[in-house]
Amino acid sequence: MDPDAGAERERARSGAVGDQGQRLSGADVDWWLTGSAALAVRGVPIQPRDLDLVVSDAHALLVGELLLDGLVDPVAPANWFCAWWGRAVLGARVEWVGGVGPTADEPEPTDFGLVAASRLEWVEWREWELRVPPLSLQRQTSRRRGLEDRVGLIDEFSAGW
């Protein structure tokens, strides 16, 4: 495996966070970052595969318009834990959910549900201030998903605080 290719992918993902942040914040979209990218912007040594965003119900379609030049899966109604879902590729894969409802936290709270939304934390990353779910919820969600390597990284990061 080419180490330069991994570094290039990381630069693309890092640029994607800033690019999406600029697109969304410039349009006053109510959004926050979750998943592995939320861990990475905190400083957890993890390589995100994509950017997972949670947006308001009212802004889900607008996000699709703002990311139109990279749209892969058009914003569509989702009969799931959210009202909307979409995907784009712009330097990295970007997936978003809009209108997250109470079923996202059933049977237990997640790092993308209403419990997380009510406890968002601000993290400084480069020139951005980003909202992310509490580290404790990210750990709990990772543990339930069987992502033990991720749990270990969160624990190591937390021990260094």
KAQUIBEL-V781105 format. One line per field, one symbol per residue. phi: phi as a letter, one per 20 degrees, with the letter a starting at -180 (. if undefined). psi: psi as a letter, one per 40 degrees, with the letter a starting at -180 (. if undefined). burial: b if it has 16 or more other C-alpha atoms within 10 Angstrom, else e. A space follows every 50 residues. Layout:
BEGIN
phi = ???
psi = ???
burial = ???
END
This chain:
BEGIN
phi = .fffffffffffffffffffgfffffdlfebbecmfffffffoffcdfeb ddddcfgfdgffggffdgfcfddggcfcebececbbbccbnafcccccmf dfffddecgdecefffgfcgdecebledddecfggfffffffffemefff gffffffffef
psi = hhddddddddddddddddddddddddefhhiihaadddddedehgihidi hhihiiddedddddddedeehdhihiihgaeidiiihihgdihhiiiifh adedfheiiieeaddddefiihhhhbeihihiiiddddddddddefgddd ddddddddde.
burial = eeeeeeeebbeebbebbeebbeebeeeebbbbbbbbbbbbbbebebebeb bbbbbbbebbbbbbebbbebbbebbbbeeebbbbbbbbbbbbbbbbbbbb eeebbeeebbbbbbbbbeebeebeeeeeebbbbbbebbbbbbeeeeeeeb bebbeebeeee
END
